[in-house]
Amino acid sequence: MINRELIRIKVVQLTYAYYQNGNKNIDTAEKELFFSLSKAYDLYNYLLLLIVDITREERHRIEIATQRAQREGTEVPSQKFVYNKFAVQLEENKMLNEFVESQKLTWADDLEFVRKLCNQIESSEDYNEYMNTEESDYETDRELWRKLYKLFILNNSELDSLLEEKSLYWNDDKEVVDTFVLKTIKRFEADNKNKQELLPEYDDEEDKDFARKLFRATILNADQYQHYLSDASRNWDFSRLAYMDIVIMQIAIAEMLTFPNIPASVTINEFVDLAKLYSTSRSGGYINGMLDSIAHFFVDNGMMMKTLRNKESK
């Protein structure tokens, strides 16, 4: 689940924190990096658990409404949503239950928020259309939850604030983690029952190694990388660059020189986007220009064997 986009974000955050911290111990900082990445995986499971807890709250409501209906002799409410085939399969999922138990994840302290989500779902057009349709198959049930997640969990400012209170590590994780939750919902198959595989924390050791190498190269070669930046900044006032911009470019240089299989254009684009997210409104433009200049310097001096964009177009 932890991909290179998320790793780059975490390396930017932890490198910046490393320089702000008076006790510059690279081993301690590296442990913090991997702890931060593990918290993103916690969030992935926590958001899947939210689907389960919404279902359980709805089931509790239906049980109360059913008892009332039986006492009053009125129509018993439908159990279609509370026994949605996808939601039940997720509730019984072995990987999720084992992880939740090991990490002690729970929404019990935020029951009012869960109830508010339930109210919003019950009022939605998608929910009511689903409840009023006789069709009941696995694909329909799974697709309903994909829609509900996009509508009520994906861009939910109240949820964002709640998550931020629970973990500082989750400040910038949710947008990326949401994509993995939606991918997971789409991958579920009825035949897999409770053994459906969730996304692993890392796809392979290569991604974990990428995080370690990128972070260490950034820190251990900082002086040399900043020399490259100083030389490339003759058209800019290097002393006036935002410190976050320097950190971002330093990491981009580390990636260009450390990973020969990653095209320079990919590296530049990724870190320009991060500059737009973490630094000033003007950062993207001059970071793009400086990194492009530095990349050409590396190629021209035989320090990097990569094809650059302007050469590709010739």
Buried (B, 14 or more C-beta within 10 A) or exposed (E): BBBBEBBBBBBBBBBBBBBEEEEEEEEEBBEBBBEBBEBBBBBBBBBBBBBBBBBBBBBEBBEEBEEEEEEEEEEEBEEBBBBBBBBBBBBBBEBBBEBBEEBEBEBEEBEEBBBBBBEBBEEBEBBEEBEEEEEEEBEBBBBBBBBBBBBBBBEBEEBBEBBBEBBEBBEBBBEBBBBBBBEBBEEBEBEEEBEBEBBEBBEEEEBBEBBBBBBBBBBEBBEEBBEBBEEBBEEBEBEEBBEBBBBBBBBBBBBBBBBEEBBBBBBBBBBBBBBBBBBEEEBBEBBBBBBBBBBBBBBEEEEBEBEBEEEEEE
